[in-house]
């Protein structure tokens, strides 16, 4: 799977690319739809109730206002989309990369190697979170950033299991490597 | 005078629309994870935006500002 954000190391493969759950953005779009509905409802209903107030010029002005409002809403809708869709968590077989879009002009990238993971917790809290099955995954680390957070992602328990699985794979690979090194020391001619 | 003010305000609004659109396009082009997502999102944003922009200019230029503000 090609990606434009990270350089993969030797033997490193992308396992999953995670985004926030759809409900996170749906909540924000509800207010946008409501405002749009109220605005257009008013613009449609006022000429019906007061038809004599509106000559051709006034109707053109109203059409222009509708147009400007639509442009504003369209841009605002996409700004919400950008803030949502460009928060990405990339899970590879060696690390988790957190790319977070914070507003328009702030983007942070952090990564967590499985070797530094001490504890993983999946948190699903609330009515909608339980019904739709989304929540947070908190990763306790041994690094300078003590908590690594995957926020409002779908099926957090499955993601937790994926991280734990990769941690175990890493440990097993480390033990296998140690075993091979010891064997070479003991039997150098094999 | 009032007509010039209205035209100036409209120009400022349209400039802001262009700047914000450019910011959205920049983010879509630079930070989209896959090429297909980039193309679809860009088309979804740009096509209606261009139509609305052109419609806005047509509507504004068809308004008889002199007639509306003749008493000012």
HADDOCK unambig.tbl for C-alpha pairs under 7 A between the chains (distance, minus, plus):
assign (segid A and resid 3 and name CA) (segid B and resid 33 and name CA) 6.23 0.50 0.50
assign (segid A and resid 3 and name CA) (segid B and resid 34 and name CA) 6.88 0.50 0.50
assign (segid A and resid 4 and name CA) (segid B and resid 33 and name CA) 6.53 0.50 0.50
assign (segid A and resid 57 and name CA) (segid B and resid 63 and name CA) 6.05 0.50 0.50
assign (segid A and resid 57 and name CA) (segid B and resid 64 and name CA) 6.61 0.50 0.50
assign (segid A and resid 60 and name CA) (segid B and resid 59 and name CA) 6.56 0.50 0.50
assign (segid A and resid 60 and name CA) (segid B and resid 63 and name CA) 6.41 0.50 0.50
assign (segid A and resid 61 and name CA) (segid B and resid 63 and name CA) 6.90 0.50 0.50
assign (segid A and resid 64 and name CA) (segid B and resid 56 and name CA) 6.09 0.50 0.50
assign (segid A and resid 64 and name CA) (segid B and resid 59 and name CA) 5.84 0.50 0.50
assign (segid A and resid 64 and name CA) (segid B and resid 60 and name CA) 6.61 0.50 0.50
assign (segid A and resid 67 and name CA) (segid B and resid 52 and name CA) 6.47 0.50 0.50
assign (segid A and resid 67 and name CA) (segid B and resid 56 and name CA) 6.12 0.50 0.50
assign (segid A and resid 68 and name CA) (segid B and resid 56 and name CA) 6.99 0.50 0.50
assign (segid A and resid 71 and name CA) (segid B and resid 49 and name CA) 6.72 0.50 0.50
assign (segid A and resid 71 and name CA) (segid B and resid 52 and name CA) 6.53 0.50 0.50
assign (segid A and resid 75 and name CA) (segid B and resid 21 and name CA) 6.67 0.50 0.50
assign (segid A and resid 79 and name CA) (segid B and resid 24 and name CA) 6.71 0.50 0.50
assign (segid A and resid 86 and name CA) (segid B and resid 31 and name CA) 6.89 0.50 0.50
